[in-house]
């Protein structure tokens, strides 16, 4: 068995003492504790030693906690600031009133009646106050409360113990040669021939070398690039635009009524800036109010141009598609956009307030709903989803509308977007007389399915080990149209 000199020295010391900490071993071997841990790890790979790692946590006071340890908790300071009773209005002037009043009542120190705070005489030191003086004696519930109130933080301590195994002891007892070995030769040693007098370290050709990790694009970005490549190969051009959009383009131009729930604060990030309305906005107004020169009756009511001047973080990339169509009303048009969109969502395994969306449009003289299904089936096929189906759906700005679904083993049919033909209320204001096929796709959902993830947040994690071990994706073969 091949051992480096430092491994031999560590093994002999372990055989003598049985077990010890890296710091104590490092003093004997004249090596840093970190190096001793490394040598111990090498011995453990050969079954000659065991490295035991233990992690303990303890609390330390934050700056706020230290201040309250000296001056008293907010509830104690507030309690000491008045006599037997005090009007609530006066007590609310105290800087700690917001926090302290609730805690005084919870601890039973005061009672509140008729807007007057009266002491009960039960203001013995609380468990939390005692814990500030002696953190380690605090019980689990008190420690949790200290952390919740930001008065303390948890700090981890890692300790190691290195033990010799029976095989290691036998090898050490049999005797080890402690002659200095040379692992790397210099050019001078080679040219002068001095290498002949050196004891060269023997190499174990069966041992795997240390892995070398090359630079690598993030797996999620690779998937986005793959989608982009597929659409470019299918003859589409890419659209770009800012994440800040006027409400006119994000909602009104897409025939979303001004009282639609998606326009309210709980779904959309609204900004204080204002945007100008484009030339021809009156046509959109007429469409909303009475249908304009189309066969539609519109939404009725009054369309407010001031509301259309608001700005938002775009909630979908369709705002880019309609602007491109307004600037290019004559066929043919074949374009797509991939960009980040923003919605007020509660963060959980399947929702984030910002995510990527893919948007595609095709406008030509004779395209039909059948062409739309063909484009979608081809795209999903090239993404590796060979089994695709469509079910009817409703969207405010397309008719007819469908939701594409793909079959995933173990999950069944999974919906992956929405599609349809733009309604005349969307295209008529811009002089567009040809059908426009349109679809939108949640990129992150496709990524989760392709990578086998169960939590959307994993796509944005900074886990270098996950990035290293995620295989580089290759482009799947296309599906049949």
Number of C-alpha atoms within 10 A of each C-alpha: 6 11 19 18 17 18 19 20 19 23 26 20 18 23 21 13 11 15 18 16 17 24 18 13 21 18 12 12 15 11 14 14 18 12 13 24 20 14 22 27 19 18 24 18 10 15 14 22 27 20 21 13 10 10 9 10 11 13 17 17 20 16 12 13 20 16 13 18 17 10 11 16 23 20 21 21 17 21 22 11 11 15 9 12 16 16 15 17 11 12 20 14 10 15 12 17 20 15 13 20 23 12 17 21 16 11 14 14 20 23 14 15 10 7 10 16 23 18 20 13 10 10 14 10 10 11 12 18 17 14 17 25 14 10 18 12 12 18 12 9 11 18 23 14 13 23 17 11 12 14 22 23 18 14 10 10 10 9 12 16 16 24 22 28 20 13 13 22 18 13 17 21 12 8 10 14 9 12 10 13 14 14 11 9 12 9 10 10 14 11 9 9 11 12 16 10 8 14 12 14 15 13 10 10 7 6 7 7 7 6 6 6 8 7 7 10 12 17 21 19 12 16 23 19 12 18 20 19 13 18 20 14 10 13 10 19 15 15 17 13 14 11 18 18 23 25 26 27 22 26 24 23 27 21 25 20 20 21 9 10 12 15 19 12 11 12 15 19 18 18 13 7 11 16 15 13 17 9 7 11 16 15 17 23 22 21 27 25 17 17 19 19 13 14 11 14 15 18 17 13 11 12 20 11 15 13 14 23 18 19 22 24 21 26 27 24 28 24 23 24 22 21 17 16 21 19 9 14 19 16 16 13 16 18 21 24 23 23 20 18 18 21 21 15 13 10 12 11 12 13 16 16 16 15 19 17 23 23 26 26 25 23 24 16 12 8 15 14 17 9 14 20 20 12 18 19 25 20 21 24 20 20 21 16 21 20 15 19 17 17 11 12 15 14 16 15 21 24 16 15 22 23 21 24 21 20 15 14 7 6 8 10 15 17 19 17 19 23 29 25 23 25 20 22 26 22 23 19 21 21 12 18 15 18 20 28 25 23 25 22 22 18 22 23 19 20 19 18 13 16 15 9 14 11 12 19 16 14 18 11 10 10 10 9 8 13 17 16 10 11 10 14 12 10 14 14 12 17 17 13 12
